[in-house]
Amino acid sequence: MILLSGVLGFGSLIASSCAVSPAGTSGLYTAASENGPSQTAYVPPAGKGPIVVVLSGATGPRLYDRFSAALAREGYYVVLLDSNEVRRNAARAENLSRAIARSQNVPNAIAGKVGVIGLSLGGEIALSRAHLNARGGARSVS
């Protein structure tokens, strides 16, 4: 898992894209199941891309729809999660791992390493969960 929080250009991408989408999400919604939490996926224009998981703030994922769509336009297969479904407690502790595992099996995703971007509450969760997913060498960029 690679954590991104201060990559060059990242701040401007957030500033230009973090607003509530007037017509709701532009991604593909999947309801929660035993395979993972509810999510909205955004497919890159080329049809396939590296995986980036976006963890929302406490207000939920809707505020991060445009940001996630902008990442997809840059060539990533983006999975937007509601951080409230991924918080660290016994019932939700594995939801981030399940979402990452589920994304590895999607035809539009290039399986392998996964970038995780956490915003607000999502940032706290991403950092607190990084050590649990360090098999491939978790990194934090600030």
C-alpha positions as CSV (number, residue, x, y, z in Angstrom):
1,M,0.0,0.0,0.0
2,I,1.3,3.4,-0.9
3,L,0.0,6.4,1.0
4,L,-0.1,9.7,-0.8
5,S,-0.7,12.9,1.1
6,G,1.5,15.7,-0.3
7,V,2.4,14.7,-3.8
8,L,3.3,17.6,-6.2
9,G,0.1,18.8,-7.7
10,F,-2.0,16.8,-5.3
11,G,-3.2,20.0,-3.5
12,S,-4.3,21.7,-6.6
13,L,-6.2,18.5,-7.7
14,I,-8.0,18.5,-4.4
15,A,-8.8,22.3,-4.6
16,S,-10.1,22.1,-8.1
17,S,-12.2,18.9,-7.6
18,C,-13.6,18.7,-4.0
19,A,-17.1,20.0,-4.4
20,V,-20.4,18.2,-4.2
21,S,-21.4,16.8,-7.6
22,P,-24.7,18.5,-8.6
23,A,-26.1,15.3,-10.1
24,G,-24.6,12.9,-7.5
25,T,-21.8,10.5,-8.3
26,S,-20.3,9.8,-11.7
27,G,-18.9,6.5,-10.6
28,L,-20.2,2.9,-10.4
29,Y,-21.7,2.2,-7.0
30,T,-21.5,-1.3,-5.3
31,A,-23.4,-2.0,-2.1
32,A,-21.7,-3.4,1.0
33,S,-21.4,-7.2,1.1
34,E,-19.3,-9.9,2.7
35,N,-16.7,-9.0,0.1
36,G,-16.2,-5.4,1.4
37,P,-17.8,-2.1,2.3
38,S,-19.9,-0.1,-0.1
39,Q,-17.9,1.7,-2.7
40,T,-18.0,3.9,-5.8
41,A,-15.5,3.0,-8.6
42,Y,-14.3,5.3,-11.3
43,V,-12.8,3.8,-14.5
44,P,-10.0,5.6,-16.3
45,P,-10.6,6.7,-19.9
46,A,-8.2,4.0,-21.2
47,G,-10.5,1.4,-19.5
48,K,-7.8,0.0,-17.2
49,G,-5.4,1.6,-14.7
50,P,-3.5,1.2,-11.5
51,I,-5.6,1.1,-8.3
52,V,-6.0,4.0,-6.0
53,V,-8.3,3.8,-3.0
54,V,-9.7,7.1,-1.7
55,L,-10.9,7.2,1.9
56,S,-13.4,10.0,2.5
57,G,-13.7,12.4,5.4
58,A,-16.3,11.9,8.2
59,T,-18.9,13.6,6.1
60,G,-19.0,10.6,3.8
61,P,-17.9,10.0,0.2
62,R,-20.2,12.4,-1.7
63,L,-17.9,15.4,-1.2
64,Y,-15.0,13.4,-2.8
65,D,-16.8,12.3,-6.0
66,R,-15.3,15.0,-8.2
67,F,-11.8,14.4,-6.7
68,S,-12.1,10.6,-7.4
69,A,-13.4,11.3,-10.9
70,A,-10.4,13.6,-11.6
71,L,-8.0,10.9,-10.4
72,A,-9.7,8.5,-12.8
73,R,-9.2,10.9,-15.7
74,E,-5.5,10.9,-14.9
75,G,-5.5,7.1,-15.6
76,Y,-6.2,5.5,-12.3
77,Y,-8.9,2.9,-11.4
78,V,-10.3,4.7,-8.3
79,V,-12.2,3.1,-5.5
80,L,-13.9,5.7,-3.2
81,L,-14.8,4.4,0.3
82,D,-16.8,5.9,3.1
83,S,-14.4,6.2,6.0
84,N,-17.2,5.7,8.4
85,E,-17.4,2.1,7.1
86,V,-13.7,1.6,7.5
87,R,-13.1,3.0,11.0
88,R,-10.9,1.0,13.3
89,N,-13.2,-1.1,15.4
90,A,-13.9,-4.9,15.6
91,A,-16.8,-4.9,13.1
92,R,-15.1,-2.7,10.5
93,A,-11.4,-3.5,11.0
94,E,-11.0,-5.6,7.8
95,N,-13.1,-3.4,5.5
96,L,-10.1,-1.6,3.9
97,S,-8.3,-4.9,3.3
98,R,-11.5,-6.4,1.8
99,A,-11.9,-3.4,-0.5
100,I,-8.3,-3.6,-1.6
101,A,-8.6,-7.4,-2.2
102,R,-11.9,-6.9,-4.2
103,S,-10.3,-4.2,-6.4
104,Q,-7.5,-6.6,-7.4
105,N,-10.1,-8.8,-9.2
106,V,-11.8,-6.0,-11.3
107,P,-11.1,-6.2,-15.1
108,N,-10.6,-2.4,-15.2
109,A,-7.9,-2.5,-12.5
110,I,-4.2,-3.4,-12.9
111,A,-3.7,-5.8,-10.0
112,G,-0.7,-5.3,-7.8
113,K,0.3,-2.4,-5.6
114,V,-2.5,-0.1,-4.4
115,G,-2.2,3.6,-3.6
116,V,-4.4,4.8,-0.7
117,I,-5.3,8.5,-0.3
118,G,-7.0,9.4,2.9
119,L,-8.6,12.8,3.3
120,S,-9.5,14.2,6.8
121,L,-10.7,11.2,8.8
122,G,-9.7,9.0,5.9
123,G,-6.1,10.2,6.3
124,E,-6.0,9.1,9.9
125,I,-7.4,5.7,9.0
126,A,-5.0,5.3,6.1
127,L,-2.0,6.0,8.3
128,S,-3.3,3.8,11.2
129,R,-3.9,0.9,8.8
130,A,-0.6,1.2,6.8
131,H,1.4,-1.0,9.1
132,L,-1.2,-3.8,8.8
133,N,-0.8,-3.9,5.0
134,A,3.0,-3.5,4.9
135,R,3.6,-6.8,3.2
136,G,4.7,-5.0,0.0
137,G,6.3,-2.2,1.9
138,A,3.8,0.6,2.9
139,R,5.0,4.1,2.3
140,S,3.7,7.4,3.5
141,V,4.4,10.6,1.5
142,S,3.8,13.9,3.3
